[in-house]
Amino acid sequence: MILSRTLTHSTTLLNSLQLSSTLRTTLLFRTMTSMVEQAKDAAAERAVKEHVYDGCRLGVGSGSTVVYAVKHLCALVNKSGFKVTCVPTSFQARQLIIENGLDLSDLSQTPELDIVIDGADECDASLTLIKGGGGCQLQEKIVAACGKKMVVIADYRKKSKELGDQWKKGIPIEVVPMAYVPVMNKLRGFGLDPVLRMAQNKAGPVVTDNSNFVVDAKFTGPHNWDVLETKLSRTPGIVETGLFVGYASVAYFGMEDGSVSVLHKPAL
């Protein structure tokens, strides 16, 4: 209950102080942010400890939680002398590997991976994932498909009974730029609500590491995700989707109380 108690204590303390509502809200937000970061760190530490070994060929995912995984991987390698070959899923992951002095490879040199550690925007009870909030879903899925086991790391906000319970931004879909309008029309025919993702610090749409656009396909209610993934994959102009059906073997969630919840893929 460490993190929950910390938040409760912080809230009580802030309420007792003579602070403006704006300042109190800001300080509480910082406390909650710290809690989320601690949860990410806890999930990453346990996943690295339980799955990385000497001689491991490791796929390194993308996103904020993977930053903590690389931190713990670096500490493990430096302490134990393990030889770990790292294959990145994005420009971000590649830079993390280089900056931390880890052994960098790629799929042309290391096409078979033992473990892939990656984050998720949402994970349901059957370990079906939504990924691609950072626009890296194509390379993430390619790397995941090359791994014998995919290990998901995330904080408590990403754990859901059904996809869509927590993540409201839709399924990220990487699209060839010339095809985004007809693809969006197709998505509407599938009962989805597509939105072209726009960049925050440049004019125009987000452009992926592969020079494609990202369409976020919003949905309501549960779907047969395997069937939907098949429909999407067969649509000309769609390069890849952020639906990961059947990829993950185990997920580690850092929880609000400081513990780590482990969810294994259900037996068939």
C-alpha positions in Angstrom: 0.0 0.0 0.0 3.0 2.3 -0.1 2.1 4.4 -3.1 -1.6 4.6 -2.2 -0.7 5.7 1.3 1.7 8.3 -0.1 -1.0 9.7 -2.3 -3.5 9.8 0.6 -1.0 11.4 3.0 0.0 14.0 0.3 -3.7 14.8 -0.4 -4.4 15.3 3.3 -1.3 17.4 3.8 -2.0 19.6 0.8 -5.6 20.1 1.9 -4.4 21.2 5.3 -2.1 23.9 4.0 -3.3 27.4 3.1 -2.6 27.1 -0.6 -4.5 28.3 -3.6 -6.6 25.7 -5.4 -4.4 26.0 -8.5 -1.2 25.4 -6.6 -2.8 22.5 -4.6 -3.9 20.9 -7.9 -0.5 21.3 -9.4 1.3 19.7 -6.4 -1.2 16.8 -6.3 -0.7 16.2 -10.0 3.1 16.0 -9.4 2.5 13.5 -6.7 0.3 11.3 -8.9 2.8 11.6 -11.7 5.6 10.4 -9.4 3.4 7.4 -8.4 2.9 6.5 -12.1 6.6 6.7 -12.7 7.4 4.5 -9.7 4.9 2.0 -11.0 6.6 1.9 -14.4 10.0 1.5 -12.8 8.7 -1.4 -10.6 7.2 -3.3 -13.5 10.3 -2.8 -15.6 12.7 -3.9 -12.9 10.9 -7.2 -12.2 10.5 -8.0 -15.9 14.2 -7.5 -16.6 15.2 -9.5 -13.5 13.0 -12.5 -14.4 13.6 -12.7 -18.1 17.0 -11.4 -19.2 19.9 -13.8 -19.0 23.4 -14.2 -20.2 23.5 -14.6 -24.0 20.0 -13.2 -24.4 19.0 -11.8 -27.7 16.6 -9.0 -26.6 14.1 -6.9 -28.5 13.9 -3.5 -26.9 10.5 -1.8 -27.2 9.5 1.9 -27.3 7.8 4.3 -24.9 8.2 5.8 -21.5 8.1 2.5 -19.5 10.9 1.0 -21.7 13.2 3.8 -20.5 13.1 2.1 -17.1 13.7 -1.3 -18.6 16.8 -0.1 -20.3 18.0 1.4 -17.0 17.6 -1.9 -15.2 19.1 -3.8 -18.1 22.1 -1.6 -18.0 22.5 -2.1 -14.3 22.2 -5.9 -14.7 24.8 -6.0 -17.5 27.2 -3.9 -15.6 26.8 -5.9 -12.4 26.7 -9.4 -13.8 28.8 -9.1 -17.0 25.9 -10.6 -19.0 26.3 -10.5 -22.8 22.9 -9.2 -24.1 22.4 -8.3 -27.7 19.7 -5.6 -28.2 17.5 -5.0 -31.2 15.5 -1.8 -31.1 11.9 -1.1 -32.3 12.3 2.6 -33.0 14.7 5.5 -33.2 14.0 6.2 -29.5 14.9 2.6 -28.5 18.1 2.7 -30.7 19.2 5.9 -29.0 18.6 4.4 -25.5 20.7 1.4 -26.4 23.5 3.5 -27.7 23.4 6.0 -24.9 23.6 3.3 -22.2 26.5 1.5 -23.9 24.6 -1.7 -24.6 25.3 -4.0 -27.5 23.3 -2.8 -30.5 22.2 -5.1 -33.4 19.3 -5.2 -35.9 17.1 -7.9 -37.5 19.5 -8.3 -40.5 22.2 -9.5 -38.0 20.0 -10.9 -35.3 16.7 -12.1 -36.9 15.7 -14.4 -34.1 15.1 -13.0 -30.6 14.7 -14.8 -27.3 12.8 -12.1 -25.5 11.0 -8.9 -26.5 10.3 -6.4 -23.7 7.9 -3.6 -24.7 5.2 -1.4 -23.2 1.5 -1.1 -24.1 -1.1 1.6 -24.2 -3.7 -0.9 -23.0 -3.8 -4.7 -22.2 -6.9 -6.7 -21.7 -7.5 -9.8 -19.6 -6.4 -12.1 -22.5 -3.2 -10.1 -23.2 -4.5 -8.5 -26.3 -2.8 -5.2 -26.7 -3.3 -1.8 -28.1 0.1 -0.2 -29.0 1.2 2.7 -31.2 0.4 5.7 -29.0 4.0 6.7 -29.9 3.6 5.8 -33.5 6.1 2.9 -33.5 3.6 0.0 -34.0 5.0 -1.3 -37.3 8.6 -1.8 -36.1 7.3 -3.0 -32.7 5.2 -5.7 -34.3 8.0 -6.8 -36.6 10.3 -7.2 -33.7 7.7 -8.9 -31.5 7.1 -11.4 -34.3 10.8 -12.3 -34.2 10.8 -13.1 -30.5 10.1 -16.4 -28.8 8.4 -14.5 -25.9 6.9 -11.0 -25.6 7.0 -9.5 -22.2 4.8 -6.4 -21.6 5.6 -3.8 -19.0 3.2 -1.1 -17.9 1.7 0.9 -15.1 -1.7 0.2 -13.5 -3.5 2.6 -15.8 -2.9 0.3 -18.8 -4.5 -2.8 -17.2 -8.1 -3.4 -18.4 -10.7 -6.1 -18.5 -11.7 -5.1 -22.0 -9.8 -3.0 -24.6 -11.3 0.5 -24.5 -11.9 0.5 -20.7 -9.0 2.8 -20.2 -7.6 3.7 -23.6 -10.0 6.1 -25.4 -7.8 7.2 -28.3 -8.5 4.3 -30.6 -6.4 1.8 -32.5 -3.3 3.4 -34.0 -3.1 2.3 -37.7 -0.1 3.1 -39.8 -1.2 4.2 -43.3 0.6 5.0 -46.6 0.1 8.8 -47.0 -1.5 8.6 -50.4 -4.1 6.2 -49.2 -5.3 7.8 -45.9 -8.6 9.1 -47.2 -9.8 5.8 -48.8 -8.5 3.9 -45.7 -10.5 6.1 -43.4 -13.6 5.5 -45.5 -13.0 1.7 -45.2 -12.6 2.1 -41.4 -15.9 3.8 -41.1 -17.4 0.8 -43.0 -15.9 -1.4 -40.2 -17.8 0.6 -37.6 -14.8 2.6 -36.5 -14.3 6.3 -36.1 -11.0 7.3 -37.7 -9.0 10.4 -37.0 -5.8 11.4 -38.8 -3.2 12.0 -36.0 -1.8 15.5 -36.2 1.6 16.6 -35.0 2.0 18.7 -31.9 5.2 20.7 -32.8 4.9 20.8 -36.6 2.2 21.7 -39.1 0.5 18.7 -40.5 0.1 15.1 -39.6 2.4 12.8 -37.5 5.0 11.0 -39.7 6.3 7.7 -38.4 9.9 6.4 -38.5 8.8 4.7 -41.8 7.5 7.9 -43.4 3.8 6.9 -43.0 0.8 8.6 -41.4 -1.0 7.3 -38.3 -4.8 7.1 -38.2 -6.4 6.5 -34.8 -9.5 4.4 -35.2 -11.8 4.9 -32.3 -14.2 2.2 -31.3 -17.1 1.5 -28.9 -17.6 -1.7 -27.0 -15.7 -5.0 -27.3 -14.9 -6.6 -30.7 -13.7 -9.9 -32.0 -10.2 -8.5 -32.2 -8.8 -11.3 -34.2 -11.5 -10.8 -36.9 -11.0 -7.0 -36.9 -7.2 -7.4 -37.1 -7.7 -9.6 -40.2 -10.0 -7.1 -41.9 -7.6 -4.2 -41.2 -4.6 -6.1 -42.4 -6.4 -7.0 -45.7 -7.2 -3.3 -46.4 -4.9 -1.8 -49.1 -3.0 1.2 -47.8 -2.8 -0.1 -44.2 0.8 -0.9 -43.4 0.2 -2.2 -39.9 -2.1 -1.9 -36.9 -1.6 -1.3 -33.2 -3.7 -4.3 -32.4 -1.4 -7.1 -31.0 -3.5 -10.2 -30.9 -1.7 -13.3 -29.6 1.7 -11.8 -29.2 2.2 -11.2 -25.5 3.1 -14.1 -23.2 3.1 -12.3 -19.9 2.5 -8.7 -18.6 3.9 -6.9 -15.6 1.9 -4.0 -14.2 3.3 -1.7 -11.6 0.4 -1.0 -9.2 -0.7 1.9 -7.1 0.2 0.1 -3.8 3.8 -0.4 -4.9 3.3 -4.1 -5.9 3.7 -5.7 -9.3 0.8 -7.6 -10.8 1.7 -10.4 -13.2 -0.8 -11.5 -15.9 0.0 -14.7 -17.9 -1.5 -15.5 -21.3 -4.6 -17.7 -20.7 -4.2 -21.4 -21.6 -5.9 -22.4 -24.8 
